[in-house]
Amino acid sequence: MLLLNYAHPITDAQRAQVEALTGQPITRLLDLPSQIDPQQPLAPQVIALVDAAGLTPQQWQSESILVNLPALNFSAAAMLAELHGRMGYFPPVLRLRPVPGATPPRFEVAEILNLQVIRDEARGRRE
């Protein structure tokens, strides 16, 4: 599985948690920048962030890809739209949470959100 990381570096413990939750090894981890210039239009910047992964159109549509989204909410929203367009579906994403009482602060993998399943189930609630 390919893990596209647009947030803080993934620790060895988090990597092991991802592999345990997905039942798949992470064969490739790409740490990608997610900084944007708030004075410039967002869409072209997000396109460049996604382009930085260096994947071909075939890879976007056929690889097993997991995404750790940028922490900035509007960057994450625009990135999901861009990824859906390239992949043809919403990618699964990581949700991290703070480890209670950890000093210094640490984060663990809370779950893998299967956004496509969430979307498909939401279709059933449309009336």
Residue pairs with C-beta under 8 A, 6 or more apart in sequence:
1 22
1 24
1 25
1 26
1 27
1 64
1 65
1 66
2 26
2 27
2 28
2 29
2 30
2 63
2 64
2 65
2 66
3 10
3 15
3 18
3 26
3 28
3 29
3 30
3 65
3 66
3 67
3 68
4 30
4 32
4 53
4 65
4 66
4 67
4 68
5 29
5 30
5 31
5 32
5 68
6 32
6 33
6 34
6 49
6 67
6 68
6 69
6 70
6 79
7 34
7 68
7 69
7 70
7 71
7 96
8 71
8 107
9 31
10 18
10 29
10 31
10 68
11 106
13 108
14 96
14 107
14 108
14 109
15 26
15 29
17 108
17 109
18 26
18 66
18 94
18 109
18 112
19 25
19 26
21 109
21 111
21 112
22 66
22 112
24 64
26 66
30 53
32 49
32 52
32 53
33 49
33 52
34 49
34 70
34 71
34 72
34 75
36 42
36 45
36 46
36 49
36 72
36 75
37 45
42 74
42 75
42 78
43 78
45 75
46 75
46 78
46 79
46 82
47 82
49 70
49 75
49 79
50 79
50 82
50 83
50 86
55 63
57 86
60 86
60 87
61 86
61 87
61 88
65 87
65 91
66 91
66 92
66 93
66 94
66 112
67 79
67 83
67 91
67 92
67 93
67 94
68 93
68 94
68 96
69 75
69 76
69 79
69 80
69 93
69 94
70 76
70 79
80 90
80 91
80 115
83 90
83 91
84 90
84 91
89 116
90 115
90 116
90 118
90 119
91 115
91 116
92 112
92 113
92 114
92 115
92 116
93 112
93 113
93 115
94 109
94 112
94 113
95 109
95 110
95 111
95 112
95 113
96 107
96 108
96 109
96 110
97 107
97 108
97 110
98 105
98 106
98 107
99 105
99 106
99 107
99 108
